[in-house]
Amino acid sequence: MTSDASDSIAYGRLMHRAMRGLIQTVLEDVADRGLPGEHHFFITFDTRHGDVDIADWLRDRYPDEMTIVVQNWFDDLRVDDDGFWITLNFGDSPEPLRVPFDAIVTFVDPSVEFGLRFETQDDDPDGGASGEDRPGEPDGEDSHDAEVVRLDAFRKNP
C-alpha cells in the first residue's frame, strides 16, 4: 500500500477549524451575556478577504490588516458559523463590520494572557478560505501551523 497526500491527516487544517470554533463559542457567549470581568479582545483580520465587509474609508486606511478592540463600547454583536457582525465606534462614528472567521489573523484576550495566531489561511474547502500563503511566508511553503501569540505587543509599558 502506498501513501499519498490524500492518505494523511490534515492536522493543521483541523487545528485551525478547532481554534476558529473556540473563537466562535467565545463570541457567541459575549453576544448573549456581554464581556465578563476584565476580558477584552484584540482581533486582527485580513481586510483583503473577499467576505470582509467594512466601510470604504476603513478599507482605504487598512488595506491589508486591521485590528479591532472589543472592550468598552460595541453594539449589535451577532455570530454565525462563518463569522461575526459588530458595530464599533471610530472617532464618534459607529461603523458596522462583518468579519469571517477565516479572515482572522490573531485573536488575543490580554486580560488572561490568551492568544491565537493563524499563520496561513485555512485552505480547507469546508472553511471557504483562499488557501493563499500569508505575506512574508516563502512561496510554496504549505505551513498550516498555529501558535499562541506573544502578548508583549499588547502590553502597556509602565
N, C-alpha and C positions, 0 to 999 in steps of 0.2 A: 504494500500500500504506500503510495507516495503522498506527500503533503504539499499543498499549495496554500496561497493566501486565504482561500475560502475555507480552509480547514482550521484556521487559527481563531482564537478568541480575541475579539477586539476590545481589550481591557480599557484602552484609552477612551474609546467612544462610550463604553459602558460607564466609566467613571464620570465623564462629562455629563452624561444623561442623569446620573445619580446626583451630582452636585447641583445641576440645574433644578432637579426635583426638590432638593433641600431649599434652594432659594425660593422656589415657588411656594413651598409649605410655609416658610417664614413670612413671606409677603402676604399670603392668604390670612395668616394669623393676625398680622398687623392691620390688614384691611378690616377684619372682623372686630378686633379688640383694641387697636391702637398700639403705639410703641410702649412696651413696659419699661419702667425704671429709666436708666440712663442709656438704653440702647438707641443707636442711630446707625445709619448706613451710608457708606460712600460706594456708589455704584458707577463704575466706568463702563461705557459701552461704545461700540463701533458705530459711528454716525453714518458710515458708508453702507451699512447693511440695508438691503432693499426694503425691509419691513419696519425700519425705524421711522416713526412719524413725529417730527419736531418742526417748529416754526422755521421758515426760511432764514430768518435772521440768526437763529441759533445754529443752523447748519452752516451758514456762512462763517460764523465765529468759531465753530468747532467742526472743521471739515473732515477730521479723521476720528477723533475720540472725544468724548465728553464725560465728565464726572459730575454726578448729581449727588446732593446730600439730602437724605430723608431723615429729618430730625424735628425741628420745631414747628414748621408750618408746611403742611402738604394737604391736598384735598383730593377727593374722588379717586382713591386708590382702588383699582379693580384688577383682578388677576384671573387669567385663564390658563389653559395648558400650554399656550405658546408664548406668553409674555405678560406684561402688565401695562396699565394706563395709570398715570398720576398727573396731577396738576401741581406745579411748583411755582414759587414766586421768584421772578427775576427782576430785581430793581423795581419793586412795587407793581409788577405786571404779571398776573397769573398766566401761565402757559401750560396747556395740556401736552403730555408726552406719551408716546407709545413705544415701549422697549421690548423687543422679543428676547426671550431668554438666551437664544443662541447668538445674540449680539453682545452679550455681557462679556467684558474682558476681566474685570475684577469686581468682587463683592466683599466689602470689609465692614465689620462691626467693631470699631476700635474700643468700645466700652468693655468688651470681653476678650479683646485681642484675638478675634477670629477673622480669617480672611481666606478667600479663594481666588486663584488666578487661572484663567484659561489661556494656555499658550497658543493654541490654534483653534480655529473654528471647527466644530464637530461636523465631519462630512458624512455623517450617518444620514441616509435618505429619510429616515423617520424623524430626524431632528430638523430637517429643512435648511441646513446651513450650506454655505457655499463651498466649504472644503478648501478654500484658499489658505496658503500659508500666511501667518500674521507677519506684519512688517518686521524686518530685522532677522527673520529666520532664513537660513540658507535655502536656495532653490533646491527642490527635490527632497528636502528633509520632511519626512512624514511623521512628525512628532505630535503626539496627542497627549503629552504629559500635562498633568495638573499639579499644582503645588500650593502650599499655604503661602499667602502673601506676607512679605516682610512689612511690618507695621511702622517702621521708622519714618517713612514718608508721610504718615498721617498723624504723627505725634506732634504736640505743641512743644516748642523749646522753652525751657524755664527762663 
